């Protein structure tokens, strides 16, 4: 692991790091905010998964999480959204697929299977690196994210309910198997057999019996992707039918941007902190 940069913020440290990933077979970059409480011992870890076209830097620069994370004593880990590098296969003219659009799955289809293993990266390789190099209490982990990253947070939590104690999302893609901007990516990464997609679809996971203690979702009513890509009411129905607690906040007038995310970031951090205490 190499340190790209560090800066003091709110008494803690915001760092950016790179390492050679065995899962993605390329160099990967990630960001970590370590709160001041870590000077006295390990602190809870909250994973933030970003959306389409993003890197680790979007939430780091615009998410406004450091003040509250420092107050609550939360470590915030921000992975990249896909493998990177000249050798990594891509569709440069398609912002909904390839670099910046890994969808947090392990691809099974060529030529993407060698590099696009973001599920393994986020759930196995990067946590091991965090546990080794940072003052992280890995017995207290939460996960959240935005859009594609909200999809990732929900599905990863549902697939690993014993690892994460909390899960929330901003404007998540709740049923990527049927959404126009994710269905083509699923076919390219996972193949044409839609049964194989269900393990990475939050609505399908709940319908198939996956469980998690509770969820928090914030969604802007003025989000341009709401009706065709996000559709949180589908997940609301799935949770209701399964008896899973879900708090869905429809935020009047807010869109899909980081203006929306930063507005409600404190609420999510406080919510997670209660469950990671």
N, C-alpha and C positions, 0 to 999 in steps of 0.2 A: 504494500500500500504506500502511495506517495501523497504527500500533502501539497495541494495546489495553492491554497491560501487559507489564512485564518484571520479573524477580526473579533475584537471584543465587542459585545453588544449586550446591554442590560445586565451586566455583570457576568454573563456567560461567554461562550465562544462559538462563533459561526465559522465552520470550516467547510472546505471543498476538497475532495480527495479522489484519486484515481487508483485503479488496480487492474491487473490482468485477470479477466473473468474466465474461469474454466467452463462455466455454464454457457456463456454467450460467445466464447472463443474470440474475444476482442477486449480492448481496454474499455472499462466502464468508469463513469464519473458519478459521484453522489455527494450530497451535502448532509452535514450533521450539525445541529445546534445542541451544544451541551450547556445546560443551565448551571447557575452558580452552586446549587445544592449538591452537584456532583463532586465538589471538593471534599465533602464529608462522607461520601459513599455512593453506591450505585443508585441510579434513578430510573423511573419507568420510561419505557420507550414507546413513542407514538410514530407509526409509519404513515407518511403521506404519499399517495400515488397520484401522479399528475395525469393530465388528459392529452388528447391528440395534439400533435405538433410540439409538445412541450419537452423540456429537459428538466434537470434538477433545479435549474436557475429560476424558472418562472415563479414558483411559490416562494423561493428564497428571496427574490427581489420584490415581489408584489403581494405576498400572502399576509404580511404583517402579523406573524405568529410569535416573534421573539419576546416581546414584552410580557405577554401572558404566559408563555412557556417558562420564562424565567421566574415569574411570580409563583407558578404552580409546581415548578421543579420537574418539567417534562423534557426529555430528550426527543428532538424531532429529527427523523431520518427521511431524506428525500431522494429516492433512487431516480435514475433516468427512466425513460419510457420505452426504450428499445436498445438493441445493440447498435454500435456505430462503427464506422470505418469504411475505407474504400472497398474492402473485400466482402462486405456485408451486402447481400442482395437487397434490392430496393426497387420501388417504383417512384422515381423522383417527382413525377407530375401528379401523384396521387397522395394527397395529404391524409387520407384515411387508411393508409396501408404502408407497411415498410418502416423505415426509420422514423421515429417519433410516434409510431402507432403499433407497438408490440402487443397490445391488448392483454398483457399479463397471462398469456397462455404459453405452453410448450408446443411449438409447431411440430407436426408430424409429417408434413408434406415438403418435398424438395422443390426449390433449393433452399427453403427457409428453415428446415429442421436443424441444421447445424448451428445456426446463430440465434434464432428467435426462441429462446428458452427463458422467457421472462418470469414465468411462474416459478421455475426452479431457482432462478436468480433471486427473486424477492423473498421466497419462503425458505430457502436453504443456504445458498452461498453467501448472500449479503448479511443475513442474521449472524452467521458464524464469524464473519469479519468484524461486525459490530461488537459481538460478545468478546472477541479477542482484544480489540484495540481501544474500546471505549468503556467508560464506567456505567454500563447498562445493566439494569436489573431485568434479565430476560424472562423472569417469572411474571413480570407485569408488562405485557405488551398490548397495545391497541393499534387499530388501523383505520385510516380514513382516506378519502381521495375525491377527485373532481372528474366528472364526466366519464371518460374511459377509465380514469383512475378510481372513480366511484364504483364502476362496474368491477374493477379489480379488487377493491376493498371488500365489497359485499361477497363476491364469490370466494375470495381467499379466506375470509372469516367463516363462511358457511362450510368450507372444506376443511377448516382447521379450528373447530370450536374449542378445543382444549388448549390452544396456544394463545389465542387473543381473548382479552377480557372485555373489549369494547370495539364497536364498529359504527362508523357514521359516514355520510357522503354528502357532497355538494353536487346536485344535478346529475345523478348517476345514470348511465345506460343500464336499465334494469332488465331488459330482455333483448340482449344483443343478437340472439338467434333470429329475430324477426325485424330488427331495426335496419333501415336502409343503409346506414353508414357503417354498420358492423357486420352484417350478414356476409357481404363479399369477402371481408377479411377473414372471417371464420372459415369460409370455404377454402381459401388459399392456404391458411395456416393448418387447419385441422382436417381437411378433406370434405367430400360431398356427403358423407354419412352424418346426418344431423343428430343422430343419437349420441355421437361423440362430442357434440357441442354442449350437451346438457350440464356437464360438470363445470362449465364456465359461463353459465347463464343463471343469474340470481333467481329469477322466477321459476325456472325449471328445477333448480336445486331444492327450493322450498317445496315445490309440488312433489318432488321425488323423496322427500323425507329429511333433508338436511335441516339442522336446527341451530339457532344461536339465541342467546338470552334476550337481546333487544337491539333495535336499530334506531338511529336518528338520521333523517334526511332533510336537507333544506333545498328548496327548488324555487327559482324565480318565475313569477307568472309571465314575465315579458321575455322569457328565454326563447330565442328563435328556433331552437332545436326541440322544444318541449313536446309538440304533438306528434312528430314523426320519429324522433330519435330517442327521447328520454322516457316519457310516459310513466311517471312514477306511480300512477294509479294502478298499473298492472302489478307492481310489487306490493302495493297496499292491499289489493285484493288477495294476492297469494298469501301474504302474512295473516290477513284476517281469517282466511279459510283454514290456515294451519294453527291459528291461535298464538302467533308470534307477536310480541309487543313491537310496535313501530310508531314513532313520532314523526309525522310528515308535516313540515312547515312550508306552506305555500307563501312566498314572500312577494307581496304585491309590487309590481313595477320593476323588479330586478331582472337582469339579463344573465348571460352565461359567463360573464367576464370575471376578472379578479377584483373588480369593484364590488361585485356581489360576494365573492368568497371572503375577501378581507373584512367585509361588514359583519359577517357572522362567524368569523374565525374564533373569536374569543368564546362565543357560546359553545362551539364544538370542543375547544380545548378544556373548558371548565367541565363539560359533560364527561369527557374522557377521564379527566383527573379524578372525578368522583368514583369512577369505576376501577381506576388503577391504584387507588389509595391503599 
